[in-house]
Amino acid sequence: MSGPATAEEAQPEVADDEHLLQQLRMRDVPHDGADLAVEFDLTPRLTNPRGALQGGLVATLVDVAAGRSIDDGADRTAAATADLTIHYLRGVTVGPARAVSKVVRRGRTLAVANVEVFDMGTGQLCAVATASFALSSREPASPATDVPPERRTPGDQPNEEQ
């Protein structure tokens, strides 16, 4: 087996300001009954040796769709994935892959969404998932108050003359 001679040859050209998720070229699409539907096209770079969308990318698609669907637009709220459970039913082999998210509940500190992933080329349901997100304030935490005293380092101390 021969591969690229250098690491640079193995990497696709990516603009300096392009984020990993931008490389997937996800797009919002209309889908009846969805709080949000997101899809992207399959390319040979995204498939496993069996020709199906790589499972980690299915999980990424689910996480993005669910996380964005629970966003209520409040600038003060940040969301972090707390739990993600995926049941893979069959491979996405034709594409595009579409994640259809429906918010189950959005509380003050936790939100939950259900997501179905479809192979739009075959019309088949390929995965079902549930994702939960911890919701918190976007305001930066104060290290001096959030770190227990016994675990503080000099950099954790508030601005005081020492």
C-alpha positions as CSV (number, residue, x, y, z in Angstrom):
1,M,0.0,0.0,0.0
2,S,1.3,3.4,-0.9
3,G,0.1,6.6,0.7
4,P,1.0,10.2,0.5
5,A,4.7,11.0,0.8
6,T,4.3,13.8,3.2
7,A,1.7,14.9,5.8
8,E,1.0,18.0,3.6
9,E,0.0,15.8,0.7
10,A,-2.4,13.9,2.9
11,Q,-4.2,17.1,4.0
12,P,-6.7,18.7,1.8
13,E,-6.3,22.4,1.2
14,V,-8.1,24.3,3.9
15,A,-8.3,28.1,4.2
16,D,-6.5,29.3,7.4
17,D,-9.8,30.6,8.8
18,E,-11.9,27.6,7.9
19,H,-13.2,25.5,10.8
20,L,-13.3,21.7,10.6
21,L,-17.1,21.8,10.6
22,Q,-17.1,24.2,7.6
23,Q,-15.2,21.6,5.6
24,L,-18.3,19.3,5.9
25,R,-20.4,22.0,4.1
26,M,-23.4,21.4,6.3
27,R,-26.5,23.3,5.3
28,D,-29.9,23.9,6.8
29,V,-32.8,22.4,4.9
30,P,-36.6,22.5,5.3
31,H,-38.1,19.3,6.8
32,D,-41.8,19.0,7.9
33,G,-42.1,18.7,11.7
34,A,-38.5,19.4,12.5
35,D,-37.2,22.1,14.8
36,L,-34.0,22.0,12.6
37,A,-32.8,19.8,9.8
38,V,-29.2,19.8,8.6
39,E,-27.6,17.9,5.8
40,F,-24.3,17.4,3.9
41,D,-23.2,15.5,0.9
42,L,-21.2,12.3,1.0
43,T,-17.8,12.3,-0.6
44,P,-15.2,9.5,-0.7
45,R,-13.2,11.3,1.9
46,L,-16.1,10.9,4.4
47,T,-16.9,7.2,4.0
48,N,-15.6,4.1,5.7
49,P,-14.1,1.2,3.8
50,R,-17.6,-0.2,3.2
51,G,-18.6,3.0,1.5
52,A,-20.9,4.3,4.2
53,L,-20.6,7.6,6.0
54,Q,-18.1,7.2,8.8
55,G,-19.9,6.8,12.2
56,G,-18.0,9.6,13.9
57,L,-19.3,12.0,11.2
58,V,-22.9,10.7,11.8
59,A,-22.4,11.6,15.5
60,T,-21.0,15.0,14.5
61,L,-24.0,15.7,12.3
62,V,-26.3,14.6,15.1
63,D,-24.5,16.8,17.7
64,V,-24.6,19.9,15.5
65,A,-28.3,19.5,14.5
66,A,-29.4,18.8,18.1
67,G,-27.2,21.6,19.6
68,R,-28.4,24.2,17.2
69,S,-32.0,23.1,17.5
70,I,-32.0,23.7,21.3
71,D,-30.5,27.2,20.9
72,D,-33.2,29.7,22.0
73,G,-31.3,32.7,20.6
74,A,-30.4,34.0,24.0
75,D,-26.9,35.5,23.8
76,R,-26.4,34.7,27.5
77,T,-26.8,30.9,27.2
78,A,-24.0,28.5,26.2
79,A,-24.7,24.8,25.5
80,A,-22.3,21.9,26.0
81,T,-23.1,18.3,25.0
82,A,-23.7,16.4,28.2
83,D,-24.8,13.1,26.7
84,L,-25.2,11.6,23.2
85,T,-26.7,8.2,22.5
86,I,-26.8,7.0,18.9
87,H,-28.3,3.8,17.5
88,Y,-26.9,3.1,14.1
89,L,-29.5,1.2,12.0
90,R,-27.8,1.1,8.6
91,G,-25.1,3.0,6.7
92,V,-25.7,6.3,4.8
93,T,-24.4,5.2,1.4
94,V,-25.8,7.5,-1.2
95,G,-26.5,10.8,0.5
96,P,-26.9,13.5,1.3
97,A,-27.1,12.6,5.0
98,R,-29.8,14.6,6.8
99,A,-30.2,15.0,10.6
100,V,-33.7,15.9,11.7
101,S,-33.8,17.3,15.2
102,K,-36.8,17.9,17.5
103,V,-36.5,19.5,20.9
104,V,-38.0,17.3,23.6
105,R,-37.5,19.8,26.4
106,R,-35.5,22.9,27.0
107,G,-35.2,23.8,30.7
108,R,-33.1,26.3,32.6
109,T,-30.0,24.1,32.8
110,L,-30.6,21.2,30.6
111,A,-32.1,20.6,27.1
112,V,-32.8,17.4,25.3
113,A,-33.4,16.7,21.6
114,N,-34.2,13.6,19.5
115,V,-32.5,13.3,16.1
116,E,-33.2,11.0,13.2
117,V,-30.6,10.6,10.5
118,F,-31.7,9.8,6.9
119,D,-30.0,8.8,3.7
120,M,-31.9,11.1,1.4
121,G,-30.7,9.2,-1.7
122,T,-32.4,6.0,-0.5
123,G,-35.0,7.5,1.8
124,Q,-34.0,5.2,4.6
125,L,-33.7,5.9,8.3
126,C,-30.1,5.2,9.2
127,A,-29.7,6.3,12.8
128,V,-31.7,7.5,15.8
129,A,-30.2,9.5,18.6
130,T,-30.9,11.4,21.8
131,A,-28.7,14.3,22.9
132,S,-28.7,16.3,26.1
133,F,-27.0,19.6,26.6
134,A,-25.9,21.4,29.8
135,L,-27.0,25.1,29.6
136,S,-25.0,27.8,31.3
137,S,-24.3,31.5,31.2
138,R,-21.9,32.7,28.6
139,E,-20.3,35.0,31.1
140,P,-16.7,34.0,31.9
141,A,-16.3,32.3,35.2
142,S,-14.2,33.8,37.9
143,P,-11.4,31.4,38.6
144,A,-11.0,32.5,42.2
145,T,-14.6,31.6,43.0
146,D,-15.0,28.5,40.8
147,V,-11.8,26.7,41.8
148,P,-11.8,25.2,45.3
149,P,-9.1,26.9,47.5
150,E,-7.1,23.7,47.8
151,R,-6.8,23.4,44.0
152,R,-6.0,27.0,43.2
153,T,-2.7,27.9,41.5
154,P,-1.1,31.4,41.5
155,G,-2.8,32.1,38.2
156,D,-6.2,31.4,39.7
157,Q,-5.9,34.2,42.3
158,P,-7.9,37.4,41.8
159,N,-6.0,40.5,40.8
160,E,-4.6,41.5,44.2
161,E,-1.2,42.9,45.1
162,Q,0.9,40.1,46.5
